[in-house]
C-alpha cells in the first residue's frame, strides 16, 4: 500500500495458521512509512480486527493515530513488528499471554511414560513471582514448574507405571487452585525407541558390563531456549522392572554414567560394573543448572546381558514373585 506521493511504502503481511485445534493470526509489520494515505488530518490507518460492519473488535497499539507507523517497533510476543492472536474462540486473545488463566494450552501432547519430558505451558502471563505447579493425573502426582519467560512455563512429567491418557492441570498460585489444561497421552514403551538413540557395536539393544555405547539426542529449539547458558548435561541409567501387578516401576535413584557435561547432542560412554545386577533399564539425558532440572530425554527399554550366574539368580527372584 502506498500514499498519493508514491514515494512512501508500507510493508506488512498477515498469516493465518491452524492445527484444527487452535487458530492463530500473525501480523508482521516490516517497514511502515506512512500513517495517512490521503493526507487527511482526520483519518489515519487502522490495524487490527474488524467485523462485517467495520466496528473495531480488536485494535493494535496506536491504531487510527499518526503513531501507527510505530507498529514495526512494537510487539505482543517480544519480536519487533510481530503480533499474534488466537482467534478460534468467541473472543480474540493476544498470542503472547492474557489475564484469563482458564485459556491454557501446552505442547507436546504425546509423551513417553518414562518421565522428565518438558511440557511447555502457554496462556497466562507469567512473572518471576509466579509459582507454577502441574498436576498429572492423580492429585499425588504434582510437579513444580519453572518460568521460561513472560509467555511460557515448563513442567517436567513424572514417571508413570502405565501408558494411556492422563489429565493435566495447572496452578499459578503455588498449588492452592488448579485449572484444567487438557489431556496428555503417554505412549506405550518399545524396545530401542524414543528420544535418545543408542548405538552399540552389535547394533542391538543388549547391554553388558564394560561395553562402549554411543548416545545421540536432540532437544527441541523451544526447550533449548529455556536452558541457562551454564546448564550441564548428565547421563543417567535407570533400573526398571515389573511389579507384582505387572506395572512398570523404576528405582528411586539412577546410576550416573556422566555428570556435568557441557551442552552437546552425543557422547560415547563405557557401562560400569554396577549394571551387573540389572535386567532391564532405560538411559536418560537430563539438563540441569544448580538444583533445577530443565528437561530430560529417554531411550526405550534396554536389556542387560548378564553373566550366566547373575541371570540364574534373577530368574529365581522373578519366579518367587
Beta strands, then each sheet from edge to edge (+ up, - down):
strand 1: 10-18
strand 2: 23-32
strand 3: 48-50
strand 4: 56-59
strand 5: 82-86
strand 6: 93-94
strand 7: 105-107
strand 8: 110-112
strand 9: 118-122
strand 10: 133-136
strand 11: 142-149
strand 12: 152-156
strand 13: 164-171
strand 14: 179-187
strand 15: 197-199
strand 16: 206-207
strand 17: 212-216
strand 18: 232-242
strand 19: 248-250
strand 20: 255-262
strand 21: 266-270
strand 22: 280-289
strand 23: 292-298
strand 24: 302-304
sheet 1: 1+ 2- 5+ 6-
sheet 2: 3+ 4-
sheet 3: 7+ 9- 12+ 11- 10+ 13- 14+ 8+
sheet 4: 15+ 17- 21+
sheet 5: 16+ 24+ 22- 18+ 19-
sheet 6: 16+ 24+ 22- 23+
sheet 7: 16+ 24+ 22- 18+ 20-
end
